[in-house]
C-alpha cells in the first residue's frame, strides 16, 4: 500500500499566505510519486483539524509557518494523535520561537549572539532602552514579521497607537552591521552558506517573498574560516535546540572592523519556507538534491516523539 501524506498549510498566523505557497509547492512535488497526498488548509479549529486527519495519515508534512504552526502548538496536537510529522518536535519548536530563550541556549554552547534587552511599551515611553542603532523584534514571530531596524529617532515606531500588534513585550537587540548569511541544516549536516543581498533596506518579509527584491549568492563569497564557522554553528544550534528534519540558521557577518570579521547567529527557523524563492530548496539544489528528493526525505524522516 502507498504511504498516505497529509500536508498541513495555511493556518491563521501572519504568515498564512506564505504557508499556502509552501504547501502548494510540496503537494505538487509529491503529486507524481507513490505517496497518497492530501492537502489540509488548517483553520483555527482543532476539532475540525482532527476530523480532517481521519482516517489517520501515515505522515503529516507540516508546511505551516509562524505562530501556532511552528511554535509547538500543532506539534502537540499531532503528538496527542500519535502521528508522525516532519520538522522539529514540541520542545525544539517552542524554544526556537522564543527568541530570548533560544539565544540563552546558543550562548551556552559557545555560539555568539547579539546583545539584547527585553522591553515593554512603558520602557519605550520612559526613553530608549538601548543605545542606537538597535533592532526591535516580536518575541515569537518568524519571517521578519514585525521587525523594525532603528537607526535613529526617526525610525522609532509608536507602540501605543494601535499599529504595533505583537504584544506588550518585545526584544531589543543590538544592530549588527554587515552581511546577511544563512545556512540550511538537513538532518545532521549543513547544506551550504548563502549570502543574501537585499536590493534595498534589510531582508524583511517583502524581500523574502517578492521576486527581484534580494539576490542570493551561493556559495557565499566569504573567507573559508567564516564559511566553515557558519556551517558548524548552524548544526550546533540545530542540535542544541533538539531540532530534527530541516532547519535554517540566520547570521550577520560584520567584516568592517577586523579580519576575518565577526559572525553572529540571529535565530534558527524550524519551519523554513519551501516557496520558489525560499533558501532551503535553493541550498539543497546546490548540494545536488532536487526539490522532489528534498520533500521525499522529509516524509521518510518524519517521526513522533510520543
Buried (B, 14 or more C-beta within 10 A) or exposed (E): EEBBBBBBBBBBBBBBEBBBBBBBBBBEBBEEBEBBBEBBBBEEEEEEBEEBBEEEBBBBBBBBBBBBBBBBBBBBBBBEBEBBBBBBBBBBBBBBBBBBBBBEBBEEEEBBBBEBBEBBBEBBEEEBBBEEBBBBBBBBBBBBBBBBEBEEEEEBEEBEEEEBEBEEEBBBBBBBEBBBBBBBBBBEEBBBBBBBEBEEEBBBBEBBBEEEBBEBBBEBEBBEEBBEBBBBBBBBBBBBBBBBBBBBBBBBBBBEEEEBBBBBBBBBBBBBBBBEBBBBBBBBBBBEBEBBEBBBBBBEBBEBBE
